[in-house]
Amino acid sequence: MRTKFMNPCRLLVFLFAALGAAVIPTLAQQKTILVAEVKATEHLSGQRYALIIGINDYADDQIPDLQFAEADAQAIYDVLVDPQTGGLDAENATLLLGKNASKRNILKALSNLRTVPKDATVFIFYSGHGAKEAGEAFWVTQDAELGGLGYSAIPDREIRTLTARIPTERLMMFLDCCYAAATIKEQKSVVDISGLMQRFVGSGRVTITASGSGEEAIESEDLEHGVFAHYLEKGMRGEADGSGGEADGVITVPELTDYIDRTVAEAARRRKGIQKPRIFMEDVKDPAKFLVTIYPERIASLAEERRLQGETIRTRLAALKRLAIEDQISVALHSQSKRLLRAEFSSLDAQDRERLTLFVELVEGEIPANRLQALLDSIETPEQRSARLERERKRLAEHARRKQFDDMLAEVESMMQRAGIAGDPPERIPEAASEIATEAMGMIGQALAMYPTDGRAKSMKRLLEQWQSSPKELTVDLGGGVSMELVLIPAGELMMGSPETEEGRDDDEGPQHRVRVEKPFYMGKYEVTNAQYRRFKRDHDSGSYRGLSLNNDNQPVVEVSWEDAKAFCAWMSNKSGYAIRLPSASEWEYACRAGSSTRYFWGNDEPSAHRFCNGYDPVTKSKFEYDWDAFPTDDGHRVAAPVGTYRANDFGLYDMHGNVWEWCEDKWHDSYNGAPTDGSAWTAGNSESRVLR
């Protein structure tokens, strides 16, 4: 048988709870629209309160200072108190910067929010360090001491308790925390973003982190802000309007998250970094009605456009009514024209837009009334339209499904890059990498459930399976100072047999077929040695088992029957606690080839054989005459060489070519017709002979 500390990282979180849709009064009747007249205070319902915190310089010299935390806090404060954008009364906003951001002042400000009205909207923004000590997360206040966070900083459980007491149903919490891992010793380490933030997520809430776990959130000299806060401010001031949809002057949660997701990752990439915001939603209803800020210039512009459009529509409706009164068009056509003219153009499909164009051309005198019906009939029948809409629905559904699939693979790829998961796993897999591999495997399972044959996903799954497995090598103690080393063989595929056109091909080498070895397995690093087999015979009646031991303990045991080889596996299973068996013929060949497709695992170069195996060379041929072609080289041994004398293959297995024959589990067959393709042993048939390789 062959048997970091991490780089400083910044994160930000929104939490939204039951945000109501704002009611924006129509501006279509106004003759003149001035930007100054469109204010958030007039369009965002209810009172608005804010607590904004930013800390650059810390009293404790052990805590590294930040560069832009206070500037980020000031920028978010300015957006929220801007009467045209955020609509928050400055008297209801508390701004704590630098030394004012002490533990006492922050706790007092949070407590004061317990008096806000139930219909108020509350914003909390914190930009500074976050850390954990003895497993507990803290806000690091300006006067905190790194050596005593338990008494000098604010634990997040206390923050959660205080925010839970705020009576409002509309809460937005922003946590823009930069973790200084380089200063944190022993039990102090970077806060796990996903775990900390999930504790803030409740019913009907949205969470956004500035970066993924293990990624660096970038502070940028050229922006004079953190990258995330810079684009958060720009998005809230209007650039997010229409992101992923139609611009309407109102910044909603989906627009803001889509804008941040695109801009932050790209800005980080340009600065040679990786920073991708993470978005979590739980029990959120109608996210498009969750309002954040407004963009007054666009509201004014759209209002003016609607006013002008309304005047045009009224003029056209009047003209069509006259045509109906004069019997130039039917009542049915007049009704259809009213529906199309009054509809939002963006809500019309391509055919209705064609029909609307015909009605407009009729009013403008470009087509005669007696040709209108014929032109309308040429566009599309109701049955054709129904079929087209169904095709479009399926296309959009498939597009969304494919995007979800691609996003899953991109996320898994990002996780694998962060964990260093690439190629064959090391002998000792880091615990963090193993955990990430397990998490990524779950996502790959979901992706393959959507597209089971996708080659990229299957390749990622195979790699993750290797990293999820046990250490690359195992050692089994056989007693008496004797052990056996096992090597982990990953799952994979191979082509068994040879093409019909191959020179020297035997009848039992076909037909050629593909075999998929579904699961990783362990295989003996070396052939079973004399010393290992003697340990087996010592535990049994030595007269019952054959096996010729040569003088060298490290030479492979020879003249072992298939039954004795099976007994050896059973003995080793009992001794080790592992399920040990002979390999199937396909497992053996797959392990021998180690990913190669050439005649020998080292290639087709027969003169190089002496470096890789104890083969049938001219000297051996002179002593033992067989009808075999001899390798044109001298391997240095006339009989079996000590195991491990020659070079290993790419799986770390020795003597897979030459030295001694090795038993497999399979029964002998004259051809590969009907052979298993899943890596299992071929045990069907009446043959009592077994396969040797």
SVG drawing of the C-alpha trace seen along z (x, -y; Angstrom):
<svg xmlns="http://www.w3.org/2000/svg" viewBox="-67 -83 93 103">
<polyline fill="none" stroke="black" stroke-width="0.4" points="0.0,0.0 1.0,-3.6 -0.5,-4.7 0.0,-40.7 -0.3,-43.0 -2.5,-44.5 -2.0,-47.9 -4.1,-50.7 -7.6,-50.3 -10.6,-52.6 -14.2,-51.6 -17.5,-53.3 -21.0,-52.1 -24.5,-53.4 -27.4,-52.0 -30.9,-53.0 -34.0,-52.1 -37.5,-52.5 -36.8,-55.6 -40.0,-57.1 -40.2,-58.5 -40.0,-62.3 -42.8,-64.2 -41.5,-66.7 -44.2,-69.3 -44.6,-69.8 -42.8,-72.7 -44.4,-72.4 -46.7,-75.4 -43.9,-77.9 -43.0,-80.2 -39.4,-80.8 -37.3,-78.4 -34.3,-79.7 -31.8,-77.2 -31.9,-79.0 -35.6,-78.2 -35.1,-74.5 -34.1,-73.5 -33.8,-70.2 -35.5,-71.8 -38.6,-72.1 -38.6,-68.6 -37.3,-66.2 -40.0,-65.6 -39.5,-65.6 -36.7,-67.2 -33.1,-66.1 -30.3,-65.7 -26.7,-64.8 -23.6,-63.9 -20.4,-64.2 -17.0,-63.1 -13.5,-63.3 -10.2,-62.7 -6.7,-63.2 -4.4,-63.7 -4.6,-61.4 -3.4,-62.3 -1.6,-58.9 1.6,-58.9 1.3,-55.2 -1.8,-55.8 -0.7,-56.9 -2.3,-60.2 -4.5,-60.3 -4.3,-62.8 -7.8,-63.5 -10.3,-62.1 -11.3,-65.6 -11.5,-66.9 -13.7,-64.0 -16.0,-64.7 -16.2,-68.4 -17.1,-67.5 -20.0,-65.3 -21.2,-67.9 -21.1,-70.6 -23.2,-68.3 -25.8,-67.6 -26.2,-71.2 -26.3,-72.6 -29.9,-73.9 -30.1,-73.0 -28.7,-69.5 -29.0,-68.0 -31.6,-70.3 -30.3,-69.9 -30.6,-72.8 -27.1,-73.6 -28.6,-74.0 -29.5,-70.3 -26.0,-69.2 -23.1,-68.5 -19.6,-68.5 -16.8,-67.1 -13.4,-67.4 -9.9,-66.7 -9.8,-67.3 -13.5,-67.9 -14.0,-64.2 -13.3,-62.9 -15.1,-59.9 -17.2,-62.1 -18.3,-64.4 -19.2,-61.6 -21.2,-59.7 -23.0,-62.9 -23.9,-63.7 -25.2,-60.2 -27.3,-60.4 -28.8,-63.8 -30.2,-62.1 -32.6,-60.2 -34.8,-63.3 -35.4,-63.6 -38.9,-63.2 -39.9,-59.8 -40.4,-61.1 -36.9,-62.7 -34.0,-61.5 -30.7,-61.0 -27.2,-60.9 -24.2,-59.7 -20.7,-59.9 -17.5,-58.7 -14.1,-59.0 -11.2,-57.8 -9.4,-54.7 -11.2,-51.5 -9.5,-48.6 -10.3,-45.6 -8.9,-44.3 -9.5,-40.9 -12.0,-40.2 -14.1,-43.4 -14.4,-46.2 -13.9,-49.9 -14.2,-53.4 -10.8,-54.9 -11.7,-58.4 -9.2,-61.3 -8.3,-60.9 -8.1,-57.0 -5.1,-55.1 -4.0,-52.2 -2.8,-50.2 -6.2,-50.5 -9.0,-50.6 -11.3,-48.9 -11.6,-52.0 -10.6,-54.8 -12.3,-54.0 -16.0,-53.4 -17.0,-49.7 -19.2,-49.1 -21.7,-47.3 -22.2,-50.7 -22.6,-52.5 -25.2,-50.0 -27.1,-50.3 -27.2,-54.1 -28.2,-54.1 -31.0,-51.6 -32.4,-54.1 -32.8,-56.8 -36.5,-56.9 -36.4,-57.7 -37.4,-55.3 -34.9,-56.9 -31.3,-56.3 -28.2,-56.6 -24.9,-55.6 -21.6,-56.2 -18.5,-54.5 -15.3,-55.6 -12.7,-53.9 -9.1,-53.7 -7.4,-50.8 -3.8,-51.2 -2.7,-47.6 1.0,-48.4 0.5,-49.8 -1.6,-47.0 0.3,-44.3 -0.6,-40.9 -4.4,-40.6 -5.0,-43.9 -5.7,-43.5 -7.5,-45.0 -11.3,-44.8 -12.9,-42.3 -15.1,-44.6 -17.7,-42.1 -18.3,-40.8 -18.5,-44.2 -20.7,-45.7 -23.2,-42.8 -24.0,-43.5 -25.3,-46.9 -27.6,-45.5 -31.2,-45.2 -34.6,-45.0 -34.9,-47.2 -31.2,-48.4 -28.5,-48.9 -24.8,-48.5 -21.9,-49.7 -18.3,-49.2 -15.6,-51.3 -13.5,-48.3 -13.5,-44.5 -11.8,-42.7 -8.0,-42.7 -8.1,-45.6 -6.5,-48.9 -8.7,-52.0 -6.7,-54.8 -6.2,-58.3 -5.2,-60.4 -2.9,-63.4 -4.3,-64.7 -7.9,-64.5 -7.0,-65.7 -9.6,-63.2 -10.0,-59.5 -11.0,-58.1 -14.3,-56.7 -15.3,-59.9 -14.4,-62.0 -16.7,-60.1 -19.4,-59.8 -19.5,-63.6 -19.5,-64.0 -22.3,-61.4 -24.4,-63.0 -24.0,-66.4 -25.4,-65.1 -23.0,-63.0 -24.8,-59.8 -28.1,-61.0 -29.1,-58.7 -26.3,-56.2 -27.6,-52.9 -30.9,-54.6 -32.6,-57.9 -31.5,-61.1 -34.3,-62.9 -32.5,-65.2 -33.1,-62.9 -30.2,-60.8 -31.5,-57.4 -29.7,-54.5 -29.4,-52.4 -28.0,-55.3 -25.5,-56.2 -24.3,-52.6 -24.0,-52.0 -22.0,-55.3 -19.6,-54.5 -19.2,-50.9 -17.9,-52.1 -15.9,-55.2 -14.1,-54.0 -12.7,-50.8 -11.5,-52.6 -10.0,-55.5 -8.1,-52.9 -6.9,-51.1 -5.5,-54.3 -3.6,-54.7 -2.1,-51.2 -4.5,-49.9 -7.4,-47.5 -10.4,-48.9 -13.9,-47.7 -16.9,-48.8 -19.1,-46.0 -22.9,-46.5 -25.3,-44.5 -29.1,-44.8 -31.5,-43.1 -35.3,-43.2 -35.2,-46.4 -38.4,-47.3 -38.5,-49.8 -34.9,-50.9 -35.5,-53.3 -37.6,-55.3 -34.9,-55.7 -33.8,-59.3 -30.4,-60.6 -30.0,-64.1 -31.3,-66.1 -29.5,-67.7 -31.3,-71.1 -29.8,-72.1 -31.2,-69.0 -34.6,-69.3 -34.9,-72.9 -33.8,-71.9 -36.2,-68.9 -39.0,-71.0 -38.5,-73.5 -38.3,-70.7 -41.6,-69.3 -43.3,-72.7 -42.2,-73.2 -43.1,-69.6 -46.5,-70.0 -47.3,-73.0 -46.3,-71.1 -48.4,-68.1 -51.5,-70.3 -51.0,-71.9 -50.8,-68.5 -53.8,-67.1 -55.9,-70.1 -54.9,-69.5 -55.8,-65.8 -59.1,-66.6 -60.0,-68.9 -59.1,-66.1 -61.4,-63.7 -64.3,-66.3 -63.8,-66.7 -64.0,-62.9 -60.5,-62.8 -59.4,-60.2 -61.6,-57.8 -62.5,-58.0 -60.3,-55.0 -57.3,-56.6 -57.9,-59.8 -58.0,-57.8 -54.8,-56.0 -53.0,-59.3 -54.0,-60.8 -52.6,-57.7 -49.3,-57.9 -48.9,-61.7 -49.5,-61.7 -47.2,-58.8 -43.6,-59.1 -41.6,-58.6 -39.1,-56.4 -41.9,-54.0 -42.9,-53.4 -41.5,-50.4 -40.0,-50.8 -43.4,-50.1 -45.3,-52.7 -42.6,-55.2 -43.1,-54.6 -46.8,-55.1 -46.3,-58.3 -44.0,-59.6 -46.8,-59.0 -49.3,-61.0 -46.8,-63.8 -46.1,-63.7 -49.9,-63.8 -50.2,-67.0 -47.2,-68.6 -48.8,-67.9 -46.1,-65.5 -48.6,-62.6 -52.2,-62.7 -55.0,-61.6 -56.3,-58.9 -52.9,-57.1 -52.5,-57.0 -54.3,-53.7 -52.4,-51.8 -49.1,-53.1 -50.1,-52.2 -51.0,-48.7 -47.6,-48.2 -45.7,-48.6 -46.7,-45.4 -49.7,-43.2 -50.7,-42.6 -49.6,-39.0 -46.2,-39.9 -45.8,-42.5 -46.7,-39.9 -44.2,-37.4 -41.5,-40.1 -42.1,-41.3 -41.8,-37.7 -38.5,-37.3 -37.3,-40.6 -38.3,-39.5 -36.3,-36.3 -33.3,-38.1 -33.2,-40.6 -33.6,-37.8 -30.7,-35.9 -28.7,-39.1 -29.3,-39.7 -28.6,-36.0 -25.3,-36.1 -24.3,-39.4 -25.0,-37.8 -22.8,-34.8 -20.0,-37.0 -20.1,-39.1 -19.8,-35.9 -16.7,-34.8 -15.2,-38.2 -15.8,-38.2 -14.3,-34.6 -11.3,-35.7 -10.7,-38.7 -10.9,-36.5 -8.4,-34.0 -6.0,-36.8 -6.2,-38.2 -5.5,-34.8 -2.8,-33.9 -4.7,-30.9 -3.0,-30.0 -1.4,-26.8 -0.6,-23.8 -1.2,-24.4 1.8,-24.6 2.6,-21.8 1.0,-23.8 -2.0,-25.9 -2.5,-29.1 -5.7,-28.9 -6.9,-32.2 -6.4,-30.9 -8.3,-27.7 -11.2,-29.7 -11.4,-32.0 -11.2,-28.9 -14.2,-27.4 -16.2,-30.6 -15.2,-31.0 -16.2,-27.3 -19.7,-28.1 -20.0,-30.9 -18.6,-28.7 -21.2,-26.1 -24.0,-28.7 -22.4,-29.8 -22.1,-26.3 -25.7,-25.7 -26.5,-28.5 -24.1,-27.4 -22.8,-23.9 -20.6,-23.6 -18.7,-26.9 -15.0,-26.1 -13.7,-29.1 -16.0,-28.2 -15.0,-24.5 -11.3,-25.4 -11.7,-27.7 -13.6,-24.9 -10.8,-22.4 -8.2,-24.8 -10.3,-25.6 -10.8,-21.9 -7.0,-21.4 -6.7,-24.3 -9.6,-23.0 -7.9,-19.6 -5.6,-18.4 -1.9,-19.2 -0.1,-18.2 1.8,-15.4 0.9,-13.0 3.1,-10.6 1.7,-7.3 3.5,-5.7 3.9,-2.0 5.7,-1.4 9.3,-0.4 10.6,-3.6 9.2,-2.8 6.7,-5.2 5.1,-5.8 4.9,-9.1 1.7,-9.9 1.4,-12.7 -1.9,-14.5 -2.9,-14.1 -5.4,-16.8 -8.6,-16.0 -8.3,-16.3 -8.6,-14.7 -6.5,-12.5 -6.8,-10.8 -6.3,-7.0 -5.2,-4.7 -3.4,-5.6 -4.6,-6.9 -5.1,-4.2 -2.4,-5.8 0.3,-5.5 3.3,-3.4 3.7,-0.2 0.2,-0.5 -1.1,2.7 -4.7,3.9 -5.3,3.4 -4.5,-0.4 -7.8,-1.4 -10.2,-2.9 -8.8,-6.2 -11.1,-7.9 -11.2,-10.7 -11.3,-10.0 -12.2,-12.5 -10.8,-11.8 -13.4,-13.6 -11.8,-13.8 -8.2,-14.4 -6.6,-11.4 -3.3,-10.4 -0.8,-8.1 2.4,-6.6 5.3,-8.8 7.5,-5.8 6.9,-2.1 6.3,0.1 9.8,0.9 11.2,4.0 11.2,2.3 7.6,1.3 6.5,4.8 8.4,6.5 6.4,4.4 3.3,5.8 4.6,9.4 5.6,9.0 2.0,8.4 0.8,11.4 1.6,15.1 4.8,14.7 4.1,18.0 0.8,16.8 2.2,13.9 4.8,13.9 7.1,11.1 10.8,11.2 12.9,8.7 16.3,7.8 19.1,6.7 18.5,3.0 15.6,1.8 14.9,-1.0 14.5,1.2 10.9,2.0 9.5,5.3 9.0,7.7 7.1,10.9 4.0,9.8 0.7,11.3 -2.3,9.1 -4.1,10.7 -1.1,9.9 -1.0,6.4 -4.7,6.1 -4.0,7.5 -1.2,5.0 -3.7,2.1 -6.2,3.5 -3.4,3.7 -2.3,0.2 -5.9,-1.1 -6.4,0.4 -3.1,-1.0 -3.5,-4.5 -7.3,-5.1 -7.3,-6.1 -9.2,-4.2 -6.3,-2.8 -6.7,-0.7 -4.9,0.1 -5.3,-2.6 -7.5,-2.1 -5.7,-1.8 -6.9,-5.3 -5.9,-6.8 -2.4,-5.2 -2.0,-6.5 -3.3,-9.9 -0.8,-10.1 2.0,-8.8 1.4,-11.4 1.1,-14.3 -0.5,-16.5 1.8,-15.5 0.6,-14.3 3.9,-12.8 5.0,-9.2 6.8,-9.5 6.1,-12.1 9.4,-13.8 8.7,-14.0 9.7,-11.9 13.4,-12.0 14.5,-8.3 18.2,-9.1 17.2,-11.1 15.5,-8.1 18.5,-7.4 17.6,-10.6 14.0,-9.6 13.7,-5.8 15.4,-2.4 14.5,-1.1 15.4,1.6 18.7,0.4 21.4,2.2 23.3,3.6 20.1,5.0 19.1,6.4 22.5,8.3 21.6,10.1 17.8,10.5 16.6,11.0 13.1,9.8 11.3,8.8 11.5,5.1 13.2,2.1 16.0,0.9 16.5,-2.7 19.6,-4.0 21.2,-4.9 22.6,-3.5 20.6,-4.0 23.3,-2.6 21.3,0.3 20.9,3.9 18.0,4.8 15.5,2.7 17.0,-0.6 16.4,-2.0 13.2,-4.1 13.6,-7.8 16.9,-7.3 15.6,-9.1 13.7,-12.4 10.1,-12.7 7.3,-13.7 5.3,-16.9 3.1,-15.4 6.1,-14.5 5.9,-10.7 9.0,-8.6 9.6,-5.5 6.3,-5.8 8.3,-4.5 10.5,-1.5 11.9,0.2 9.1,2.7 5.6,3.5 2.8,2.2 -0.6,3.7 -3.9,1.9 -7.4,2.6 -8.8,3.4 -9.5,6.7 -7.7,7.3 -9.5,6.5 -8.4,6.9 -9.4,3.4 -10.9,0.2 -14.3,0.8 -16.8,0.0 -14.1,-1.3 -15.2,-3.6 -14.7,-7.3 -14.9,-8.6 -11.6,-7.3 -13.1,-4.2 -11.6,-0.7 -12.9,1.6 -14.1,4.7 -16.7,6.0 -16.1,9.3 -15.0,12.8 -11.2,12.4 -9.3,13.4 -6.2,11.6 -5.4,8.1 -3.8,5.1 -0.1,4.4 1.4,1.0"/>
</svg>
